[in-house]
Amino acid sequence: MTATPDPAGVAAGDDPLRIGPYSFGSRVMLGTGKYDTLERMDAALAASGCEVVTVAVRRVALGDQPGPDVLSRLQGKYTLLPNTAGCFTAEEALRTARLAREVLGTPLVKLEVIGCPRTLFPDGAATLAAAAQLVAEGFVVLPYIGDDPVACQRLEALGCAAVMPLAAPIGSGLGIRNPTNLRIIVEQSRVPVIVDAGVGTASDVAVAFELGCDGVLLNTGVAGARDPVAMATAVRHAALAGRLAWRAGRIARRLHAAASSPLDGLIDA
């Protein structure tokens, strides 16, 4: 499936974001939880220019399941990325992913296996085990993982279509806490690196792209903003600015000043 490219991304001459067999013009992905109304969710998603939206399989109505009916508002407009949020074991995550594929008819899955209910940090070992099984079953797996270069390398080796290192704890809004690790992950990865969790505002999005990341997924930073639609618009522009800055190539950092104008050949006043 090929989504409609983001016009601003095309104008900037950027390549599409390719995840497995999928191709997207926008590099921003949004979640669908925590909005005070579904109408505000609709407006924020549209303002962001996103093409991929995540849905928590265990928190929305699938088929005859109880829960808010957000799917009817999303299907046909966006590429759905079902996620296994709320799963604390590999077995739970596998069951949830299989249910999503059966009901939604998509092999895409954002894999989450939580290791700690307080911090919501991922369980690395369980994530690796679940990822290996899902890849073997033909899923296009995007795993949520810590900002651990070794874990990301292993997930890529298993056949994951992307890696999704966290910026900070889920919902914290702290922004990118470890840019050095993210840079290492970007440098070593041959699959897209999508920053996930902890992104609080548009400047965090810009920093992620300036570090060379391929995409950003956020939910609380938009849904929890005083004006979600305005924040979604800011995120859209920040993503384009950050990505363009990375492609432009920033100057090297220096300890001392470097004059903008040459000092040689100055004329005495």
N, C-alpha and C positions, 0 to 999 in steps of 0.2 A: 504494500500500500504506500502510495506517495501522497503526502499532504501538500496543501497549497503553500508555496514559499512565502515567507514574510517579505513584503515589498521592500522594507528598509534593508533587510539583509541582502536582498538581490542587488539593491542600489550600491551597497558597499562592496559588491564583488565577492561576497563570501561564498564558500562552498556549503552545501546542505549538511545537516547533521545526519550521519548514517549510523543506524543501530540495527545490526543484523540485516534483514531484508527491507527495512523501513528507511525512509528518507524524509527529513523535515527541514523547512526553511527557518522556523523559529527555534532557538536554543533555550527557551524558557519553558519549563514545565510547572504546572500548578496543581496543588491538591484541591479537594472539593469539600473538606471538612471545616468546621468552626465558623462558618458564615452565619450571621443572625437570620438571614432569609435566603431562600433559593434565588430570588430575584437579584439580590446583591451578588451572589455567586455568579450568576449568568453575566452580569455587567462587568465584574472584575475579570473573569476569564476572557471575555471579549476584548477588554482594554489592554490586557497583557500581550495580546497577539499570539498566545500559546497555541500549540496544535496537539499537545499531549497533556492529558489530565489523569491524575491518579484517583482511584476509588478504593476505599478500604472494604474489601470483600466481606468482612465480618461486621460491617457497620452500615451497609446499605441493603436495600431490598433486592434480592436476586430471585427471580421466579416467584415462588409463593412465600418466600421468607418475609418476616416483618422488618420494618425499617423505612427510612425516608426514601422516597422514589426519586432519586436524582438521575437515574440512568436515562429516563425518557427525555430529560433535558439535554443530555450530553451525546447520546448516540446519533450518529450521522453528522455531527458538528466537529467532534474531536476524536483523536485516537485514544482509546481507553487503555490505561495502564493499571490493571488490577494489582493491588498490593496485599501482602499478607500481614498487615499491621495487626498487633495484638496476639501474635503467635510467639510462644515461649519455648517451643521445641521444634526440631526439624520435622517431626511427624505431623504436628499441627500445620506447619507451613506447607507441607506437601499436600495435605488434604485440601487446604484452602486454595492453593494454586490450581489443583485439578478441578475443583468446583467452579472456579472462575473461568477456566478454559471451556468447560462443558456448557455453562450458561451463556457466556459472552462470546464464545467462538473465537477467542484470540489466544495465540501462544505467548503473548507478552506477559511478563510478570515482574513486578518489583518485589524482590525477595527480602523480607524482614524476619529475622529470628532474634527476638529480644533476650538479652542475658540478665538484665537487672531491671526490676520494675520501678526502681526509684530514679535511676539515671537514664533508663531506656537505651543504654548502650547495647550494641549488637553482640550476640554470642558468636564469636569468630568460628569456633570449631563446628557448631551446629549449622552455621551459615554455609560453610564449605561443604558439609555433608549433604545438606538440602540442595545446594547448587549443583553438585555432581549428579544427583538423581534427576533433577528437573532438566538439566541439559541432555541427559541420556534419554529422557522422554520427549524431547523435541521442543521444549520451551525456549523462548528467547528471554534469557534471564538477566535482570538488572539488579544486582545485589547491593543492599544497604550495608555498609561496613565501616569500621573505624578508619581513621586516617593513617592506616598502617600499610606502608609500601609492600611489605612481604605478603600480607593477606590479599592485597589487590593483585599482586603478581600471580598468586596461586589461583585466585578466582578466574583470572584471564586464562591461565593454563588449562583450567577445567572446561573452558569453552563459553564463559559468560560473554554476552554481547556488549556489555559496558560494565564499569565499576562505579559505585556511588559512595565515595567516602564522605563522612560527615564533616561539616564545618565546625559544629558545636553540638551540645545535647539538643535533642528534638524539642522544638518549641521555645528554646531559651532566648533566641534573638541575639546571641552573643557575637555572631559573625564568625569569620574565619580565625580560629585560634592557633592554627599551626600551618602557616603558609609554606614553611620549608618542606614539611612532609608532602603537602599537596604538589609542590613543584617536582619533588622526586617521583611521585606517582604519575604525574603528567609526562615526565621525561622517559619513564620506563614503559609506559602503556602503549599498546598498539590498538586498543579499543577505546571508545569514548570514555572520558572521565567526567562524571556529572556530580557536582557538589550537591549534597542532600543533607538537610537538617541543620537548624541553628541560624539560618540566614534571616537577618532581622530587618534589613532596609535596602534601598537601591544601591547604596555605596558598597555593601557586601557583595552584591551581584557583580558590580563592576570589577571589584578586586578579584573575584573568582575567575573572571574571563581574562583579566590582565595577567594572571598567573598561568594562563594557557589552558584552563579547563574548557571542556567542550560544551557543557550545558550546566544549568542550575535548576534544581527543583525546590520549590518552597511552598508552604501553605500558611503557617501561622503569621509569617511576616506580612502577608497580604491580608488574609482573612481577619487577623487581629488588629489591623491598623484602624485608626480613627475613621479614615476614609479609604476603604479597600479599593475602590475603583481608581482613585488618584494614585495610591501606592502601586497598583498593578500597572498603571501607565508609566510611572517612574521606573519600575523594574524593567519594562520593555525598553525604554531608552537607555538605561544603565547597561543592559546586556549588549546592546548594539555598540555603545561607546567603549565598553571594556573589551569587547572582541576586536573592534577596530584598532584600539590602542595596542593590543597584543600583536596584531598582525603588522602594525606600523613599526614596532620594535622600539622600546623605550631606551633612553640614554643610560649609560652606566652610572651607578652611584659613585660619588667622589667624596672624600673626606674634606677637601679644600675647594675653594672657589675656582672657577674657570671663567675668565672674562668673556662676555658675549661679543665684545668688539676687540680686535687685536690691539695690543699695547705697543707694538713696534711701530716706529715711524710717526709718533705723535708730534704735532706741531705745537711749539711753545706758545702760550698765550701772550 
